[in-house]
Amino acid sequence: MVAARDWQSRNPARFVTYLALAMFASTLKIRLPRMRGTLTPTFVLVLAAMADLSFAETAVMAAMGGVVQILWCSRKRPTLA
């Protein structure tokens, strides 16, 4: 909510580029031995966005990346608890 309220974008093209890269990176799932879940390289993009984009843009990018990671080709569909 706070991120949406304080929305500002100095360079929308840069935000869209970061968002597209984050969505693509969220589809790449890395499975590690003895670990139930998966990892994605989106973390690196979120760190770069923190240095380059506003808080609102970074929050939206991280949230969208999380949604894509959960829903994209998942073995078990998440349920609403």
Secondary structure, DSSP 4 states (H G I P E B T S, - for coil): -HHHHT---S-HHHHHHHHHHHHHHHH--EE-TT-SSEE-THHHHHHHHHHHS-HHHHHHHHHHHHHHHHHTT-SS-----
